[in-house]
Amino acid sequence: MSSSNTGMVRFRFDPENPPRMTPEQMQALRELRDEDIDLSDIPEQPSTGWRRVSELIPAENKQQITLRLDAEVVAFFRATGRRYQSRINAALREYVHAQKKAV
């Protein structure tokens, strides 16, 4: 099989030297209405999206305490990124709900 031109264009973005828009392109972008944007290649999103843990539990409902956890547990949650303490809280909350259902 010989290699042929597929028509694919490769573009590398250089953050130090971004491409400039022409005045005509800027004007066309300003005049573009939301209704004119083609979203046909984007799948429908469900109306119920992800929410932050902080949206589920009001901040005034939280208490600051000192808690000793296994190093392995802390390392696991820290590896998941920022706001790992909120995820620990969410996991503990799920445990509490499961225990209440079991009683």
Residue frames as qw, qx, qy, qz and C-alpha x, y, z in Angstrom:
[[0.000, 0.890, 0.457, 0.000, 0.00, 0.00, 0.00],
 [0.435, 0.335, -0.023, 0.835, 1.50, 3.33, -0.96],
 [0.175, -0.547, -0.444, 0.688, 1.28, 6.34, 1.29],
 [0.156, 0.561, 0.470, 0.663, -1.02, 8.95, -0.16],
 [0.048, -0.154, 0.223, -0.961, -2.25, 12.34, 0.91],
 [0.112, -0.468, -0.865, 0.145, -5.29, 11.88, 3.15],
 [0.066, -0.702, -0.314, -0.635, -6.18, 15.55, 3.12],
 [0.594, -0.696, -0.340, 0.217, -5.51, 15.81, 6.84],
 [0.227, 0.768, -0.192, 0.567, -3.97, 19.07, 7.94],
 [0.696, -0.394, -0.413, 0.435, -1.75, 19.05, 10.97],
 [0.026, 0.823, -0.051, 0.565, -1.36, 22.23, 12.96],
 [0.620, -0.249, -0.498, 0.553, 0.85, 22.83, 15.96],
 [0.193, -0.931, -0.184, -0.249, -0.10, 25.64, 18.30],
 [0.549, 0.162, -0.351, 0.741, 2.82, 27.67, 19.59],
 [0.328, -0.809, -0.461, 0.159, 1.65, 29.42, 22.80],
 [0.410, -0.496, 0.048, 0.764, 4.55, 31.86, 22.52],
 [0.040, 0.229, -0.429, -0.873, 3.47, 32.89, 19.02],
 [0.438, 0.443, 0.738, -0.260, -0.31, 32.46, 18.64],
 [0.281, 0.367, 0.597, 0.657, -1.87, 33.03, 15.21],
 [0.092, 0.309, 0.181, -0.929, -3.39, 36.45, 14.63],
 [0.363, 0.616, 0.699, -0.012, -6.90, 36.98, 13.33],
 [0.210, 0.266, 0.334, 0.879, -7.44, 39.39, 10.49],
 [0.229, 0.122, 0.264, -0.929, -9.79, 42.33, 11.08],
 [0.591, 0.006, -0.461, -0.662, -12.30, 40.62, 8.77],
 [0.551, -0.120, -0.822, 0.079, -12.16, 37.41, 10.83],
 [0.112, -0.141, -0.605, 0.775, -12.59, 39.39, 14.06],
 [0.401, 0.081, -0.023, -0.912, -15.63, 41.19, 12.64],
 [0.638, -0.044, -0.647, -0.416, -17.17, 37.91, 11.44],
 [0.423, -0.136, -0.813, 0.377, -16.64, 36.42, 14.90],
 [0.088, 0.122, 0.400, -0.904, -18.28, 39.41, 16.58],
 [0.530, 0.097, -0.198, -0.819, -21.31, 39.13, 14.29],
 [0.418, -0.012, -0.897, -0.139, -21.68, 35.37, 14.76],
 [0.634, -0.363, 0.122, -0.672, -24.89, 34.49, 16.62],
 [0.433, -0.258, 0.826, -0.253, -25.23, 31.45, 18.89],
 [0.789, 0.346, 0.373, -0.344, -27.88, 30.04, 16.57],
 [0.610, 0.705, -0.318, -0.175, -25.38, 30.06, 13.67],
 [0.134, -0.564, 0.812, -0.067, -22.90, 27.74, 15.40],
 [0.801, 0.109, -0.505, -0.303, -23.04, 24.15, 14.09],
 [0.400, -0.459, 0.695, -0.381, -23.20, 21.80, 17.08],
 [0.895, 0.132, -0.176, -0.388, -24.28, 18.73, 15.11],
 [0.702, 0.307, -0.613, 0.191, -21.06, 16.84, 15.83],
 [0.046, -0.325, 0.672, -0.664, -21.37, 17.28, 19.62],
 [0.362, -0.333, -0.868, -0.065, -23.45, 14.67, 21.48],
 [0.427, -0.694, -0.202, -0.543, -26.38, 15.83, 23.60],
 [0.194, 0.229, -0.709, 0.639, -25.48, 16.41, 27.22],
 [0.382, -0.556, -0.738, 0.011, -27.87, 15.26, 29.92],
 [0.177, -0.816, -0.083, -0.544, -29.46, 18.04, 31.93],
 [0.719, -0.687, 0.101, -0.011, -28.09, 16.60, 35.16],
 [0.576, 0.628, -0.419, 0.315, -24.38, 17.27, 35.10],
 [0.685, -0.135, -0.493, 0.519, -21.62, 16.76, 37.59],
 [0.250, -0.911, -0.033, -0.327, -21.60, 19.04, 40.58],
 [0.274, 0.489, -0.623, 0.546, -18.82, 19.94, 42.94],
 [0.503, -0.325, -0.748, 0.286, -18.96, 18.33, 46.35],
 [0.130, -0.150, -0.346, 0.917, -19.04, 21.81, 47.88],
 [0.381, -0.136, -0.296, -0.866, -22.36, 22.43, 46.10],
 [0.606, -0.285, -0.716, -0.197, -23.91, 19.42, 47.79],
 [0.580, -0.539, -0.486, 0.370, -23.00, 20.30, 51.38],
 [0.004, 0.951, 0.039, 0.307, -23.13, 23.92, 52.54],
 [0.461, 0.441, -0.489, 0.595, -19.83, 25.25, 53.95],
 [0.352, -0.513, 0.350, -0.700, -21.54, 26.28, 57.19],
 [0.935, -0.202, -0.058, -0.285, -22.39, 22.61, 57.77],
 [0.801, 0.274, -0.419, 0.327, -18.71, 21.61, 57.93],
 [0.583, -0.801, 0.138, 0.005, -16.54, 21.41, 61.02],
 [0.445, 0.669, -0.556, 0.212, -12.78, 21.65, 61.11],
 [0.858, -0.473, 0.185, -0.081, -11.22, 18.77, 63.05],
 [0.036, 0.629, -0.772, -0.086, -7.92, 16.95, 63.34],
 [0.952, 0.078, 0.138, -0.260, -8.10, 13.44, 61.96],
 [0.239, -0.536, 0.778, 0.222, -5.40, 10.79, 61.69],
 [0.881, 0.370, 0.018, -0.295, -5.64, 8.66, 58.56],
 [0.844, -0.109, 0.397, 0.344, -3.44, 5.90, 57.19],
 [0.135, -0.584, 0.417, 0.683, -0.67, 7.25, 54.96],
 [0.244, 0.118, 0.849, 0.454, -1.84, 4.96, 52.15],
 [0.149, 0.741, 0.651, -0.067, -5.35, 6.45, 52.29],
 [0.038, -0.855, -0.008, 0.517, -4.05, 10.02, 52.25],
 [0.232, -0.373, 0.638, 0.633, -1.64, 9.25, 49.39],
 [0.276, 0.390, 0.831, 0.284, -4.46, 7.71, 47.35],
 [0.114, 0.864, 0.470, -0.137, -6.74, 10.73, 47.71],
 [0.162, -0.767, 0.210, 0.585, -3.92, 13.24, 47.20],
 [0.331, -0.118, 0.735, 0.580, -3.03, 11.50, 43.94],
 [0.277, 0.633, 0.711, 0.130, -6.54, 12.28, 42.67],
 [0.249, 0.521, 0.203, 0.791, -5.69, 16.00, 42.55],
 [0.067, -0.229, 0.271, -0.933, -6.87, 19.18, 44.17],
 [0.618, -0.255, 0.060, -0.741, -9.77, 19.15, 46.63],
 [0.515, 0.063, -0.855, 0.023, -8.86, 15.67, 47.81],
 [0.053, 0.031, 0.718, -0.694, -10.17, 16.50, 51.29],
 [0.584, 0.153, 0.058, -0.795, -13.62, 17.10, 49.84],
 [0.697, 0.162, -0.623, -0.315, -13.47, 13.69, 48.17],
 [0.259, 0.052, -0.869, 0.419, -12.49, 12.09, 51.49],
 [0.327, 0.105, 0.448, -0.825, -15.52, 13.81, 53.04],
 [0.681, 0.183, -0.279, -0.651, -17.75, 12.55, 50.22],
 [0.563, 0.124, -0.817, -0.021, -16.51, 8.97, 50.72],
 [0.062, -0.037, -0.780, 0.622, -17.17, 9.19, 54.46],
 [0.487, 0.140, 0.160, -0.847, -20.63, 10.63, 53.80],
 [0.692, 0.142, -0.557, -0.437, -21.44, 7.67, 51.52],
 [0.375, 0.047, -0.877, 0.298, -20.32, 5.32, 54.29],
 [0.198, 0.088, 0.555, -0.803, -22.61, 7.07, 56.78],
 [0.632, 0.164, -0.142, -0.744, -25.59, 6.80, 54.37],
 [0.626, 0.127, -0.751, -0.168, -24.88, 3.10, 53.83],
 [0.192, -0.004, -0.833, 0.520, -24.76, 2.49, 57.58],
 [0.385, 0.116, 0.327, -0.855, -28.03, 4.35, 58.12],
 [0.695, 0.151, -0.398, -0.579, -29.73, 2.24, 55.46],
 [0.506, 0.117, -0.850, 0.092, -28.42, -0.97, 57.08],
 [0.054, -0.019, 0.715, -0.697, -29.97, -0.14, 60.46]]
